[in-house]
Amino acid sequence: MQSVPFRGIVEQSVAGIYILQDEHFQYTNATFAGMAGYSNDEALGKPLRECVPGYYVGEVMERYKRRISGEVKSMHFVTHGLHRDGNVVHIDVHGQAMQFRGRPAVVGVGVNVTEQIQRDAELLESRHEYRELASRLNTMREQQRAEYAREVHDVLGGLLTSMKLDVGRIARRSRSTAIRGIAADLNALLVEAIDNVRELSESMHPQALDHLGLGAAIAGHLKRFRERSELRVSMQPQEFDIDLPRWRSIAVFRIFQEALTNVARHARASAVTVRFRRTEKTFWLEIEDDGIGFDAGDAGMQALRQSLGLISMRERAYELGGSLAIDSAPRFGTRVTLQAPIVASPLVRA
């Protein structure tokens, strides 16, 4: 610090500057000293180990010695500093070994990133809380769907079936051709209504999931999708089974269901292929169409990311401990791929 102009620049720097030698601070500018709540004079000669929290002393001293010994010349990391009030401050430091007054020292620059790290931690916590909320909402939604499905199937389906039986009795007892014609028309309408109720109930909560497993539920839904959409559909392999807890099977099925809904709404496709494969630890479910596709790099992808359907799919994939990938190109269709572990991680909902 012999040059007066240079010393002035260093003292006024918004970045903290320090020199460590013999495990003590031989120099700090006001910015660096202030990060720990000290003045320049108070920081001068202070031992390094007294300026870091007890739990971090070993790591800091090891990094210091590696540079002093010449093992490494330079290091860039975020260190934990101890403020004079007892709080921990986070400092992004870049220090390197060099000669100071003829002997090895570490000279470095530090920036206080405590607020940034706190914001990152708060953001991470917010994301965690959001994930927890999304998981609870999905669970509540599935419970409501199951209840509604039972009500629709048992109550409304029962009423329609009773009406169908009554219409049949009217048709058998009436000698009027006109009455029998009306009864036949009513019977046809009731049969269609009962089929629609069964379809609605199955859509809200597929019974096959509970009784036959995920593979059968997907195959059954794909068959009904083909009948409604009149698209060519295929499943490879034609039958498969995988032993997953009920909530995980539901999550996989909902991703598959939403992918097919998007095909029907947006793809203008003529064919859909569903593929399933697995290893000992991982499984993949792929839904591919031959529709119009989209440019994955344009504003359309941004709009897709913001769609509630895709958000729900991604959250369910996260709950599964997996990931969701969407590959598409104009005129080349779209492929949605779910990859997830067969056994849930302990960090994922059990």
C-alpha positions in Angstrom: 0.0 0.0 0.0 2.9 2.4 -0.7 1.3 4.4 -3.5 -0.9 7.1 -2.1 -3.3 7.3 -5.1 -3.6 3.5 -5.1 -4.3 3.5 -1.4 -7.0 6.0 -1.9 -8.7 3.9 -4.5 -8.5 0.8 -2.3 -9.9 2.6 0.7 -12.9 3.9 -1.2 -13.6 0.6 -3.0 -17.1 -0.7 -2.7 -15.6 -4.2 -2.6 -13.8 -5.4 0.5 -10.1 -5.9 0.2 -7.9 -7.7 2.7 -4.4 -9.2 3.3 -3.9 -12.3 5.5 -0.4 -13.2 6.7 0.6 -15.5 9.6 -3.1 -16.3 10.0 -3.9 -12.7 10.9 -5.3 -9.7 9.0 -2.4 -7.5 8.1 -4.7 -5.1 6.2 -8.4 -4.5 5.5 -10.1 -1.6 3.8 -13.1 0.0 5.5 -15.5 -2.0 3.4 -14.1 -5.3 4.3 -13.8 -4.5 8.0 -17.3 -3.1 8.0 -18.7 -6.4 6.9 -17.9 -7.8 10.3 -18.9 -4.6 12.1 -15.3 -3.3 12.8 -13.3 -0.3 11.9 -9.9 -0.6 10.0 -8.0 -0.2 13.3 -10.1 -2.8 15.1 -9.7 -5.4 12.3 -5.9 -4.9 12.0 -4.0 -7.8 13.5 -7.2 -9.8 14.2 -6.7 -13.6 14.0 -8.5 -15.2 11.1 -10.0 -17.9 13.3 -11.7 -15.3 15.5 -13.5 -13.9 12.5 -15.5 -17.0 11.5 -18.1 -19.0 13.3 -16.8 -22.0 15.3 -18.3 -24.6 13.0 -16.5 -23.0 10.0 -13.0 -22.5 11.5 -11.6 -25.8 10.3 -12.6 -25.3 6.7 -11.4 -21.7 6.5 -8.0 -22.5 8.0 -7.6 -25.5 5.7 -8.3 -23.2 2.6 -5.9 -20.6 3.9 -3.1 -23.1 4.5 -3.5 -24.7 1.0 -2.8 -21.3 -0.6 0.0 -20.3 1.7 1.7 -23.7 1.1 1.5 -23.2 -2.6 -0.8 -26.3 -3.1 -3.3 -23.9 -4.9 -2.7 -20.4 -5.9 -6.2 -19.0 -6.0 -9.7 -19.8 -4.5 -13.1 -18.4 -5.1 -15.9 -19.3 -2.6 -18.5 -18.0 -0.3 -17.2 -18.0 3.3 -19.0 -17.6 6.6 -17.9 -14.6 8.6 -18.7 -13.8 12.2 -20.1 -10.3 12.8 -19.1 -8.6 16.1 -22.8 -8.8 17.1 -22.7 -12.6 16.9 -24.6 -13.0 13.6 -23.2 -14.9 10.6 -22.4 -12.9 7.4 -21.8 -14.5 4.0 -18.9 -13.1 2.0 -18.1 -14.0 -1.6 -14.3 -14.0 -1.5 -11.7 -14.4 -4.2 -8.2 -14.7 -2.6 -4.9 -15.7 -4.0 -1.4 -16.4 -2.6 1.3 -13.8 -3.3 4.3 -12.2 -1.6 3.6 -9.4 0.9 6.7 -7.7 2.5 8.8 -10.6 1.3 6.7 -13.4 2.8 3.7 -15.6 1.7 0.3 -14.0 2.2 -3.2 -14.3 0.9 -4.6 -11.2 -0.8 -8.2 -11.1 -1.7 -11.5 -9.3 -2.5 -14.8 -9.9 -0.7 -18.4 -8.9 -1.4 -21.1 -9.2 1.3 -23.8 -11.5 -0.2 -25.7 -12.1 3.1 -28.9 -10.5 1.8 -28.7 -12.4 -1.5 -28.3 -15.7 0.3 -31.1 -14.9 2.6 -33.3 -14.1 -0.3 -32.3 -17.3 -2.0 -33.1 -19.2 1.1 -36.5 -17.5 1.4 -37.2 -18.2 -2.2 -36.3 -21.9 -1.7 -38.5 -22.0 1.3 -41.3 -20.4 -0.7 -40.9 -23.0 -3.4 -41.0 -25.7 -0.9 -44.2 -24.4 0.7 -45.6 -24.0 -2.8 -44.8 -27.6 -3.6 -46.3 -28.7 -0.3 -49.5 -26.7 -1.1 -49.7 -28.1 -4.6 -49.3 -31.6 -3.2 -52.1 -31.1 -0.7 -54.3 -29.5 -3.3 -53.8 -32.5 -5.6 -54.6 -34.9 -2.8 -57.8 -33.0 -1.9 -58.8 -32.8 -5.5 -58.4 -36.6 -5.9 -60.4 -37.2 -2.8 -63.2 -34.9 -4.1 -63.1 -36.5 -7.5 -63.5 -39.9 -5.9 -66.4 -38.7 -3.9 -68.1 -37.1 -6.9 -67.4 -40.2 -9.0 -69.2 -42.3 -6.4 -72.1 -39.9 -6.2 -72.5 -39.7 -10.0 -72.2 -43.4 -10.4 -74.3 -44.5 -7.5 -77.0 -41.8 -7.3 -77.4 -40.4 -10.8 -76.6 -43.7 -12.4 -79.0 -45.5 -10.1 -81.8 -43.0 -10.9 -81.2 -43.3 -14.7 -81.2 -47.1 -14.4 -84.5 -47.0 -12.5 -86.0 -44.8 -15.1 -84.9 -47.2 -17.8 -86.6 -50.1 -16.1 -89.8 -48.0 -15.7 -89.7 -47.1 -19.4 -89.3 -50.8 -20.2 -92.4 -51.7 -18.1 -94.4 -49.0 -19.8 -93.4 -50.3 -23.2 -94.3 -53.9 -22.3 -97.7 -53.0 -20.8 -98.8 -50.5 -23.5 -100.8 -51.6 -26.5 -100.3 -48.3 -28.2 -97.8 -48.2 -31.0 -97.2 -44.5 -30.4 -96.5 -45.0 -26.7 -94.2 -47.9 -27.5 -92.3 -45.6 -30.0 -91.9 -42.9 -27.4 -90.8 -45.5 -24.8 -88.2 -46.8 -27.3 -86.9 -43.3 -27.9 -86.7 -42.6 -24.1 -84.9 -45.9 -23.6 -82.3 -45.0 -26.2 -81.8 -41.6 -24.5 -81.5 -43.3 -21.1 -78.9 -45.8 -22.4 -76.9 -42.9 -23.8 -77.2 -41.0 -20.5 -76.1 -44.0 -18.5 -73.1 -44.5 -20.8 -72.2 -40.8 -20.3 -72.6 -41.1 -16.5 -70.3 -44.1 -16.5 -67.8 -42.2 -18.7 -68.0 -39.2 -16.5 -67.5 -41.2 -13.3 -64.6 -43.1 -14.8 -63.0 -39.9 -16.0 -63.2 -38.4 -12.5 -61.9 -41.5 -10.8 -60.9 -44.6 -12.9 -62.0 -47.7 -11.0 -59.5 -49.7 -13.0 -56.7 -48.0 -11.0 -58.1 -49.5 -7.8 -58.9 -52.9 -9.1 -56.8 -53.7 -12.2 -53.7 -51.5 -11.9 -52.1 -48.6 -13.8 -51.5 -50.4 -17.1 -55.1 -51.5 -17.4 -56.4 -48.1 -16.4 -54.3 -46.4 -19.1 -55.4 -49.0 -21.7 -59.0 -48.5 -20.8 -58.8 -44.8 -21.0 -56.9 -44.9 -24.3 -59.7 -47.1 -25.7 -62.4 -44.7 -24.7 -60.3 -41.8 -26.1 -60.1 -43.6 -29.5 -63.9 -44.0 -29.5 -64.5 -40.4 -28.7 -61.8 -38.8 -30.9 -61.8 -41.4 -33.8 -58.0 -41.1 -33.8 -55.7 -44.1 -34.4 -54.2 -45.1 -31.1 -51.6 -47.7 -30.1 -49.9 -48.8 -26.8 -46.5 -50.3 -26.7 -46.5 -52.8 -25.1 -50.2 -53.6 -25.4 -50.2 -54.7 -21.7 -48.0 -53.7 -18.8 -48.1 -53.6 -15.1 -46.1 -51.7 -12.5 -46.6 -51.9 -8.7 -46.9 -48.4 -7.4 -48.6 -47.0 -4.3 -52.1 -45.7 -5.1 -51.2 -42.0 -4.9 -48.3 -42.5 -7.3 -50.5 -44.5 -9.8 -53.1 -41.6 -9.7 -50.3 -39.0 -10.4 -49.0 -41.0 -13.4 -52.5 -41.5 -14.7 -53.4 -37.8 -14.4 -50.3 -36.8 -16.4 -51.3 -39.3 -19.1 -54.9 -38.1 -19.0 -53.9 -34.4 -19.3 -51.5 -35.2 -22.2 -54.3 -36.9 -24.1 -56.6 -33.9 -23.4 -54.0 -31.6 -24.9 -53.8 -33.8 -28.0 -57.5 -33.6 -28.5 -57.6 -29.8 -27.9 -54.5 -28.6 -29.7 -52.6 -31.2 -31.8 -54.9 -31.7 -34.8 -53.4 -35.2 -34.8 -54.5 -38.4 -36.7 -52.6 -40.8 -34.4 -51.4 -41.2 -30.9 -48.9 -43.7 -29.5 -48.4 -44.4 -25.8 -45.1 -46.2 -24.9 -44.1 -47.6 -21.5 -40.7 -49.0 -20.5 -38.9 -49.6 -17.3 -35.7 -50.7 -15.7 -35.2 -52.1 -12.2 -35.3 -48.6 -10.7 -36.9 -46.2 -13.3 -39.9 -46.1 -15.6 -40.8 -44.0 -18.6 -44.3 -43.1 -19.9 -44.3 -41.5 -23.3 -47.3 -40.0 -25.2 -46.5 -39.0 -28.8 -48.8 -37.6 -31.5 -48.4 -36.8 -35.2 -50.1 -33.4 -35.0 -49.0 -29.9 -36.0 -46.5 -29.5 -33.1 -45.0 -26.2 -32.2 -41.6 -24.4 -32.1 -40.2 -25.3 -28.7 -38.1 -22.1 -28.8 -40.8 -19.5 -29.5 -43.4 -17.7 -27.5 -45.7 -20.7 -27.9 -43.5 -22.6 -25.5 -43.6 -19.8 -23.0 -47.4 -19.8 -23.2 -47.4 -23.6 -22.8 -45.2 -23.4 -19.7 -47.8 -21.0 -18.2 -50.8 -23.3 -18.9 -52.5 -24.7 -15.9 -52.6 -28.2 -17.4 -48.8 -28.3 -17.9 -48.1 -26.8 -14.5 -50.2 -29.5 -12.9 -48.4 -32.2 -14.9 -45.0 -30.8 -13.9 -46.0 -30.7 -10.2 -47.2 -34.2 -10.3 -44.0 -35.3 -11.9 -42.1 -33.5 -9.1 -44.2 -35.3 -6.5 -43.2 -38.6 -8.1 -39.5 -37.6 -7.8 -39.2 -37.5 -11.6 -39.3 -35.1 -14.5 -41.5 -34.2 -17.5 -40.0 -33.5 -20.9 -41.9 -32.0 -23.9 -40.3 -32.3 -27.4 -42.0 -30.8 -30.4 -41.4 -29.2 -33.8 -43.8 -27.7 -36.3 -45.4 -30.4 -38.5 -43.6 -33.1 -36.6 -45.9 -33.6 -33.7 -45.3 -33.6 -29.9 -43.9 -36.1 -27.5 -44.5 -35.9 -23.7 -42.2 -38.0 -21.6 -42.5 -38.7 -17.9 -39.5 -40.2 -16.2 -39.7 -41.2 -12.6 -38.2 -43.7 -10.0 -40.2 -46.8 -9.3 -39.5 -46.5 -5.6 -40.3 -43.0 -4.1 -37.4 -41.1 -2.5 -37.7 -40.6 1.2 -37.8 -36.8 0.4 -40.9 -37.4 -1.7 -44.4 -37.9 -0.2 -44.8 -41.4 1.1 
